[in-house]
Amino acid sequence: MNTAELRKKTTEDLGKELVELRKAQFNSRMQVATQQTNKNDQLGKLRKDIARVMTVLTEKNTEKKGKK
């Protein structure tokens, strides 16, 4: 997921994206815990994607506060 793509999205879309990523992170964590998958690196990628979305959301919220 590219940061430039995320900046083009609205805050509502980013919120939905964040929920989807957190669900995917949970499911991935459960699969690793029950040894259904060997893709441990996927957890790190999801965590970084979540951080990117949260960073862009924070940027958008501070821009709105600055304009008021």
FENUR-V337184 format. One record per helix or strand of 3 or more residues. SS is the DSSP state (a for helix, b for strand). FROM is the first residue (numbers start at 1). TO is the last residue. If there is no record, write none. Layout:
SS	FROM	TO
SS	FROM	TO
//
This chain:
a	3	8
a	11	33
a	41	67
//
